[in-house]
C-alpha cells in the first residue's frame, strides 16, 4: 500500500526540494501544501493544495482530505529580522500553526516530522551542540522555534524533530537564494561581498536534508535529530571555500566581524550541531561542503537543460 506523505511549506526552499525528490517514488503518494499556489508548473507525481495552516479548521480540513501517514512540516517564518519586530505573526506561524498540526496528527494517528533550527541555541560555547543540550535562544525567531519543539513533543507520540542549519542548494524559480547561491552570484558578477568571520555554523546541503527526512520517514524513531553538515565553519569560511571550489575570485570576499555588519537582531556566535546521533541511529551520511557545492551546481545545470 502506498504511504501518504504530506509536505507542509512545499513552496519553500527545503519543502520544494523534498517535494521533487519524493514525487518520483512509486510507493509514496505525495501531497504538497502551501499558503500560496504552486510555484512550479503542474508536474506529475504529486498533488498540491493551497491552505493557511494558521487556521485550526483549515488544518483539520487538510488532514481529513489527505489522510496522510506522515506529515513533514517545513513551513516557518524564518526571516530572523522580520520575526524580531513582528512577534504576533511569528508566533502564529511558528508556534500556533504547529500546535494545530500536532493536535491533528495525533488525532489522525499520523507521524509528524517537524523541521527546526540551530537558532534554538544561544551560542555561548565552542563545542558542537548535541540533542541533549538545553536551548537558550537569543532572538525571537529562535524562541518561537524552541516553543514549537516543545509543542510537538508534548502533543505527539509519533514524531521526530529535525534541526537543520544554513541550508544551501540550487533555488527553484521564484525562490529566495541562500548564502552559497548569493556568494556565487556576487562573485560571478565581480561584486564584493561582506561576510561574518565570527559566526560559526554547520552548513547543510539541501540534498542531505532530503536524505535525513527520508530516513526519519522510514524509521520509527522518536525525538530530536540534528540533520546538518558534518563540518563546522564560519560564514566567511563558507564563502571562501565556495570560491575555491568553483574557481571564483576569493579576493572579492570581505570577512568582517559581526559588529561591522550592523545586524539589527542578535544571532548566536556559535551554533554548530553535532550529527553523531543521526549518524549512529539513522545511518545519516552528509556530503562534505565542497561536495555539496558541486552537487548544487550540477542540480542547477540539469534543471536548466
ABEGO torsion letter per residue (X at the ends): XBBBBBBBGAABAAAAAAAAAAAABAABBBBBBBABBBABBBBBGBBBBBBBAABAAAAAAAAAAAGBABBBBABBBABAAAAAABAAAAAAAAAAAAAAAAAAAAAAGBBBBBBBBAAABAGBBABBBBAABBBBBABAAAAAAAAAAAAAAAABABBBBBBBBGBBEBBBBGBBBBAAAAAAAAAAAGBBBBBBAABBBBBBBAAAAAAAAAAAAABABBEBBBBBBABBBBAAAAAAAAAAAAGBBAAABBBBBAAAAGBABBBBABABBBAAAAAAAAGBBBBBAAAAAAAAAAAAAAAAX
